[in-house]
């Protein structure tokens, strides 16, 4: 099996989890539109399905393509590294499957996106260790073929990845307080800035990591700005404060220049024509995510929407919109034109359904923020918006099945 086959295998794993995550999400949407259906699936109620949907999308659909990116960077897929790559890939999926069983049985840490608990947590940590061993083995065998900077930048990445299992164990604990303001229940600007800077770092490193070189001095300036904003994140995290704090609002506004800087940096780079659709899609979702995210953080907006479906809209803008476009773009770049074409098929249906979903939940959240009467009377507008939500989810589910079938057929032909 070649490196390309290992990458395609990883992408197939990712799309499988996308299909499963979308199926569970569609089931959850049906329970909101027709609550009486819940008696047919008891005891697997909404509360047990939610962590499955969230974590399968995060650790399956959006994380496995990043593993494929690591396979590409460390040149896994040669004769003596293929087996380790496959073991790492299946270990990850098996651990996630154990997590799904655990959440369906009602076991959870109670923390959103960090629901790992008990045996499922240890299995997932083991999968991360196996992945690290596979990457280290590939680094050890391939270091002679890399430049000095390539060799040691990969080693630095390995040292960072070695901390991930421990970080997961600490952050999953209920004793570790989540990044929200205790007095308002809303997010802090620092927490949103910090998570977004990780994404920006990946966007900055992507071109050079796949051999597309731009203007070195321009890259250095952007990295200097990134480092300055990371220092600002540390200071804001130390200072604390809610979305009523000018410092927190201003700190989150540091993200706004990146909606122009990233496209400007990539403008002069040479990309394959096959990946341009998803590159442009990703950049458009990035612009909407950063701009709308900052506007939603403003006190008058967040106070109205933070305990409503407005949060659902924002999370789907981040995951189904930007992050999905990003991992599809990465998969297309490292996997070749065939994979790019397979993802481009039915892509407009995906984008349309995601946008429809986001708009419906934004409207729903805004109306919910007016009064809490909807909790008892379930108004007509809310019922109709939930039906729109279900319809958009159904389209995304069908598109994900189409992608999976196309990818499997492509693998058989290769």
C-alpha positions as CSV (number, residue, x, y, z in Angstrom):
1,X,0.0,0.0,0.0
2,X,1.4,3.4,-1.0
3,X,1.2,6.6,0.9
4,X,-1.7,7.7,-1.3
5,X,-3.6,4.6,-0.4
6,X,-3.0,5.2,3.3
7,X,-4.3,8.7,2.9
8,X,-7.4,7.5,1.0
9,X,-8.0,4.9,3.7
10,X,-7.9,7.6,6.4
11,X,-10.3,9.8,4.4
12,X,-12.7,6.8,4.0
13,X,-12.6,6.4,7.8
14,X,-13.4,10.1,8.2
15,X,-16.4,10.0,5.8
16,X,-17.8,7.0,7.6
17,X,-17.8,8.9,10.8
18,X,-19.4,11.9,8.9
19,X,-22.2,9.6,7.8
20,X,-22.7,8.2,11.3
21,X,-22.6,11.7,12.9
22,X,-25.1,13.0,10.4
23,X,-27.4,10.1,10.9
24,X,-27.4,10.7,14.7
25,X,-27.9,14.4,14.1
26,X,-30.8,13.7,11.8
27,X,-32.3,11.4,14.5
28,X,-31.9,14.2,17.1
29,X,-33.6,16.7,14.7
30,X,-36.5,14.3,14.2
31,X,-36.9,14.1,18.0
32,X,-37.2,17.9,18.2
33,X,-39.7,18.0,15.4
34,X,-41.7,15.0,16.5
35,X,-41.0,14.4,20.2
36,X,-43.4,11.4,20.3
37,X,-40.9,9.4,18.3
38,X,-38.7,9.2,21.4
39,X,-40.6,6.3,22.8
40,X,-39.5,4.1,19.9
41,X,-35.8,4.5,20.7
42,X,-35.9,4.6,24.5
43,X,-33.6,4.6,26.5
44,X,-31.4,6.2,23.8
45,X,-32.9,9.6,24.3
46,X,-31.7,13.0,23.1
47,X,-29.3,13.4,26.1
48,X,-27.4,10.2,25.1
49,X,-27.4,10.9,21.4
50,X,-26.0,14.4,21.8
51,X,-22.4,13.4,22.9
52,X,-22.4,10.8,20.1
53,X,-23.2,13.4,17.4
54,X,-20.8,16.0,18.7
55,X,-17.8,13.7,19.4
56,X,-18.2,11.6,16.2
57,X,-18.1,14.8,14.2
58,X,-15.1,16.3,16.1
59,X,-12.9,13.2,16.7
60,X,-14.0,11.3,13.6
61,X,-15.0,13.5,10.7
62,X,-12.8,16.5,11.4
63,X,-9.8,14.8,13.2
64,X,-9.1,11.8,11.0
65,X,-8.3,14.0,7.9
66,X,-5.8,15.8,10.1
67,X,-4.3,12.4,10.9
68,X,-4.1,11.8,7.1
69,X,-2.2,15.2,6.9
70,X,0.2,13.8,9.5
71,X,0.6,10.7,7.4
72,X,1.5,12.9,4.5
73,X,3.9,15.0,6.5
74,X,5.8,12.1,8.0
75,X,5.7,10.1,4.7
76,X,3.8,7.1,6.1
77,X,2.8,4.5,3.5
78,X,6.2,3.0,2.7
79,X,6.7,-0.7,3.0
80,X,7.7,-0.7,6.7
81,X,5.4,2.0,7.9
82,X,2.1,1.1,6.1
83,X,1.2,-1.5,8.7
84,X,1.8,0.9,11.6
85,X,-0.3,3.6,9.8
86,X,-3.2,1.2,9.4
87,X,-3.0,0.0,13.0
88,X,-3.0,3.6,14.2
89,X,-6.0,4.4,12.0
90,X,-8.0,1.4,13.1
91,X,-7.1,2.0,16.7
92,X,-8.4,5.5,16.5
93,X,-11.7,4.4,14.9
94,X,-12.1,1.5,17.4
95,X,-11.5,3.8,20.3
96,X,-14.1,6.2,18.9
97,X,-16.5,3.3,18.5
98,X,-16.0,2.3,22.2
99,X,-16.7,6.0,23.0
100,X,-20.0,5.8,21.0
101,X,-21.0,2.7,23.0
102,X,-20.1,4.4,26.3
103,X,-22.1,7.6,25.5
104,X,-25.1,5.6,24.4
105,X,-25.0,3.7,27.7
106,X,-25.1,7.0,29.5
107,X,-21.5,7.3,30.6
108,X,-20.0,10.7,30.2
109,X,-17.7,13.3,31.9
110,X,-20.5,15.8,31.3
111,X,-18.3,18.2,29.4
112,X,-19.2,19.1,25.8
113,X,-16.7,17.7,23.3
114,X,-14.8,16.2,26.2
115,X,-17.3,13.5,27.2
116,X,-14.6,10.8,27.4
117,X,-14.9,8.9,30.7
118,X,-13.7,5.6,32.2
119,X,-12.5,2.9,29.9
120,X,-13.4,4.8,26.8
121,X,-11.0,7.6,27.9
122,X,-8.2,5.1,28.4
123,X,-8.8,3.4,25.0
124,X,-8.8,6.8,23.2
125,X,-5.6,7.8,25.0
126,X,-4.0,4.4,23.9
127,X,-5.1,5.1,20.3
128,X,-3.3,8.4,20.5
129,X,-0.1,6.7,21.8
130,X,-0.3,4.2,19.0
131,X,-0.6,7.0,16.5
132,X,2.4,8.8,18.1
133,X,4.5,5.6,17.9
134,X,3.7,5.2,14.2
135,X,4.7,8.8,13.5
136,X,7.9,8.5,15.5
137,X,8.8,5.3,13.7
138,X,8.3,7.1,10.3
139,X,10.3,10.1,11.5
140,X,13.2,7.8,12.7
141,X,13.3,6.0,9.4
142,X,12.9,9.0,7.2
143,X,14.9,11.7,8.9
144,X,17.9,11.1,6.6
145,X,15.8,12.1,3.6
146,X,14.6,15.5,5.0
147,X,16.4,18.8,5.3
148,X,17.7,20.0,8.6
149,X,14.7,22.2,9.2
150,X,12.3,19.5,8.0
151,X,13.7,17.0,10.3
152,X,13.6,19.1,13.4
153,X,10.3,20.7,12.7
154,X,8.7,17.3,12.5
155,X,10.5,16.3,15.7
156,X,9.0,19.4,17.4
157,X,5.6,18.4,16.2
158,X,6.1,15.0,17.7
159,X,7.0,16.5,21.1
160,X,3.8,18.6,20.9
161,X,1.7,15.6,20.0
162,X,3.2,13.7,22.9
163,X,1.4,16.0,25.3
164,X,-2.1,15.4,23.7
165,X,-3.1,12.3,25.6
166,X,-2.2,13.9,29.0
167,X,-4.0,17.1,27.9
168,X,-7.1,15.1,27.1
169,X,-7.1,13.3,30.4
170,X,-6.8,16.6,32.3
171,X,-9.3,18.6,30.3
172,X,-11.9,15.7,30.4
173,X,-12.0,15.8,34.1
174,X,-15.0,17.5,35.7
175,X,-12.5,19.1,38.1
176,X,-11.1,21.2,35.3
177,X,-13.4,24.2,34.8
178,X,-14.5,24.9,31.2
179,X,-13.5,28.2,29.6
180,X,-16.6,30.2,30.4
181,X,-17.3,33.1,32.7
182,X,-18.7,31.9,36.0
183,X,-21.0,34.9,36.5
184,X,-22.7,34.9,33.0
185,X,-22.4,31.4,31.7
186,X,-21.1,32.8,28.4
187,X,-17.7,32.2,26.7
188,X,-14.7,34.5,27.3
189,X,-13.1,36.4,24.5
190,X,-9.8,34.8,25.5
191,X,-11.1,31.2,25.1
192,X,-12.5,32.0,21.6
193,X,-9.3,33.8,20.6
194,X,-7.1,30.9,21.8
195,X,-9.0,28.2,19.9
196,X,-9.1,30.3,16.8
197,X,-5.4,31.0,16.9
198,X,-4.8,27.2,16.7
199,X,-6.9,27.2,13.5
200,X,-4.9,30.2,12.1
201,X,-1.6,28.4,12.8
202,X,-2.8,25.4,10.7
203,X,-3.8,27.8,7.9
204,X,-0.4,29.4,8.0
205,X,1.6,26.1,8.0
206,X,-0.5,24.3,5.4
207,X,1.0,25.6,2.2
208,X,4.7,25.1,3.2
209,X,3.8,21.6,4.7
210,X,2.7,20.4,1.3
211,X,5.6,22.0,-0.6
212,X,3.9,25.2,-1.8
213,X,6.3,28.0,-0.9
214,X,5.3,31.7,-0.8
215,X,7.2,34.8,0.1
216,X,9.3,33.9,3.2
217,X,9.3,37.5,4.6
218,X,5.6,37.7,4.3
219,X,5.2,34.5,6.2
220,X,7.6,35.7,8.9
221,X,5.5,38.9,9.4
222,X,2.3,36.8,9.7
223,X,4.0,34.5,12.3
224,X,5.2,37.5,14.2
225,X,1.6,38.9,14.3
226,X,0.4,35.4,15.4
227,X,2.9,35.3,18.2
228,X,1.9,38.7,19.4
229,X,-1.8,37.7,19.4
230,X,-0.9,34.5,21.3
231,X,0.7,36.6,24.0
232,X,-2.4,38.7,24.1
233,X,-4.5,35.5,24.5
234,X,-2.3,34.5,27.5
235,X,-2.7,37.9,29.1
236,X,-6.5,38.0,28.5
237,X,-6.9,34.5,29.9
238,X,-5.0,35.6,33.0
239,X,-7.0,38.8,33.4
240,X,-10.4,37.1,32.8
241,X,-13.6,38.9,32.3
242,X,-16.9,38.4,30.5
243,X,-18.3,39.6,27.1
244,X,-19.2,42.9,28.9
245,X,-15.4,43.6,29.2
246,X,-13.9,45.9,26.6
247,X,-10.6,44.0,26.8
248,X,-12.4,40.7,26.0
249,X,-14.3,42.2,23.1
250,X,-11.1,43.9,21.8
251,X,-9.1,40.7,22.3
252,X,-11.6,38.8,20.2
253,X,-11.4,41.5,17.5
254,X,-7.8,40.6,17.0
255,X,-9.1,37.8,14.8
256,X,-10.7,40.2,12.3
257,X,-7.6,41.1,10.3
258,X,-7.1,37.4,9.5
259,X,-10.2,37.2,7.3
260,X,-8.1,39.4,4.9
261,X,-4.5,38.3,5.7
262,X,-5.0,34.5,5.1
263,X,-6.6,35.0,1.6
264,X,-3.9,37.6,0.8
265,X,-1.1,35.2,1.8
266,X,-2.7,32.4,-0.3
267,X,-3.4,34.6,-3.3
268,X,0.0,34.3,-4.8
269,X,0.4,30.6,-4.2
270,X,0.0,28.0,-6.9
271,X,-2.9,25.6,-6.1
272,X,-4.2,22.8,-8.3
273,X,-7.3,23.8,-10.2
274,X,-9.0,20.7,-8.7
275,X,-8.9,22.1,-5.1
276,X,-9.8,25.7,-5.9
277,X,-13.5,25.2,-5.2
278,X,-12.9,23.9,-1.7
279,X,-10.2,26.5,-1.0
280,X,-12.6,29.3,-1.9
281,X,-15.4,27.7,0.0
282,X,-13.3,27.4,3.1
283,X,-12.1,31.0,2.9
284,X,-15.7,32.2,2.5
285,X,-16.9,30.2,5.5
286,X,-13.8,31.6,7.4
287,X,-14.9,35.1,6.7
288,X,-18.5,34.5,7.9
289,X,-17.3,32.6,11.0
290,X,-14.9,35.2,12.2
291,X,-17.1,38.2,11.5
292,X,-20.3,36.8,12.7
293,X,-18.6,35.2,15.7
294,X,-17.3,38.6,16.9
295,X,-20.7,40.3,16.3
296,X,-22.4,37.5,18.3
297,X,-20.0,38.1,21.2
298,X,-21.1,41.7,21.7
299,X,-23.1,42.1,24.9
300,X,-26.4,43.1,23.4
301,X,-26.3,40.1,21.1
302,X,-24.8,37.4,23.3
303,X,-27.0,38.2,26.3
304,X,-30.0,37.5,24.0
305,X,-28.8,34.4,22.2
306,X,-26.4,32.5,24.5
307,X,-28.9,30.1,25.9
308,X,-30.9,29.6,22.7
309,X,-30.5,27.9,19.3
310,X,-28.2,30.7,18.3
311,X,-25.4,28.7,19.9
312,X,-26.5,25.7,17.7
313,X,-26.3,28.0,14.6
314,X,-22.8,29.1,15.6
315,X,-21.5,25.6,16.3
316,X,-22.7,24.4,12.9
317,X,-21.2,27.4,11.2
318,X,-17.9,26.4,12.8
319,X,-18.1,22.7,12.2
320,X,-20.4,22.0,9.2
321,X,-19.3,25.2,7.5
322,X,-15.7,26.2,8.0
323,X,-14.2,23.1,9.6
324,X,-15.8,20.7,7.1
325,X,-14.6,22.8,4.2
326,X,-11.1,23.0,5.7
327,X,-10.7,19.2,6.2
328,X,-12.1,18.5,2.7
329,X,-9.7,21.1,1.3
330,X,-6.8,19.4,3.1
331,X,-8.0,15.9,2.0
332,X,-8.2,17.1,-1.6
333,X,-4.7,18.7,-1.5
334,X,-2.9,15.7,-0.1
335,X,-5.1,13.0,-1.6
336,X,-5.0,14.1,-5.2
337,X,-7.4,15.3,-7.9
338,X,-9.6,12.2,-7.8
339,X,-10.5,12.8,-4.2
340,X,-11.0,16.5,-4.9
341,X,-13.4,15.6,-7.7
342,X,-15.3,13.2,-5.5
343,X,-15.8,15.8,-2.8
344,X,-16.8,18.5,-5.3
345,X,-19.7,16.3,-6.5
346,X,-22.9,17.5,-4.7
347,X,-20.9,20.1,-2.9
348,X,-23.4,22.9,-3.6
349,X,-26.2,20.8,-1.9
350,X,-23.9,20.6,1.1
351,X,-23.2,24.3,1.3
352,X,-26.9,25.2,0.7
353,X,-28.1,22.8,3.4
354,X,-25.5,24.1,5.9
355,X,-26.4,27.7,5.2
356,X,-30.1,27.0,5.5
357,X,-29.6,25.2,8.8
358,X,-27.5,28.1,10.2
359,X,-30.1,30.8,9.1
360,X,-33.0,28.8,10.5
361,X,-31.3,28.4,13.9
362,X,-30.1,32.0,14.0
363,X,-33.7,33.1,13.5
364,X,-34.9,30.6,16.0
365,X,-32.3,31.8,18.6
366,X,-33.1,35.4,18.1
367,X,-36.8,34.9,18.5
368,X,-36.2,32.6,21.6
369,X,-34.3,35.4,23.2
370,X,-37.3,37.8,23.2
371,X,-39.3,35.7,25.7
372,X,-39.1,32.3,27.3
373,X,-42.8,31.6,26.5
374,X,-41.7,29.2,23.8
375,X,-40.7,26.7,26.5
376,X,-44.4,26.1,27.4
377,X,-46.4,27.0,24.3
378,X,-44.1,25.7,21.5
379,X,-45.1,28.4,19.0
380,X,-45.7,27.8,15.3
381,X,-42.6,29.6,14.1
382,X,-40.4,27.3,16.3
383,X,-42.1,24.2,14.9
384,X,-41.6,25.3,11.3
385,X,-37.9,26.3,11.9
386,X,-37.3,22.8,13.5
387,X,-38.8,21.3,10.3
388,X,-36.4,23.4,8.2
389,X,-33.6,22.1,10.5
390,X,-34.6,18.5,9.8
391,X,-34.8,19.0,6.1
392,X,-31.3,20.6,5.9
393,X,-29.9,17.8,8.1
394,X,-31.5,15.2,5.7
395,X,-29.7,16.9,2.7
396,X,-26.4,16.8,4.5
397,X,-26.9,13.2,5.4
398,X,-27.7,12.2,1.8
399,X,-24.7,14.1,0.5
400,X,-22.4,12.4,3.0
401,X,-23.6,9.0,1.9
402,X,-23.0,10.0,-1.7
403,X,-19.4,11.0,-0.8
404,X,-18.8,7.8,1.1
405,X,-20.1,5.6,-1.8
406,X,-18.0,7.6,-4.3
407,X,-14.9,7.3,-2.2
408,X,-15.3,3.5,-1.7
409,X,-15.8,3.0,-5.5
410,X,-12.7,5.1,-6.1
411,X,-10.7,2.9,-3.8
412,X,-11.8,-0.2,-5.5
413,X,-10.8,1.2,-8.9
414,X,-7.4,2.1,-7.6
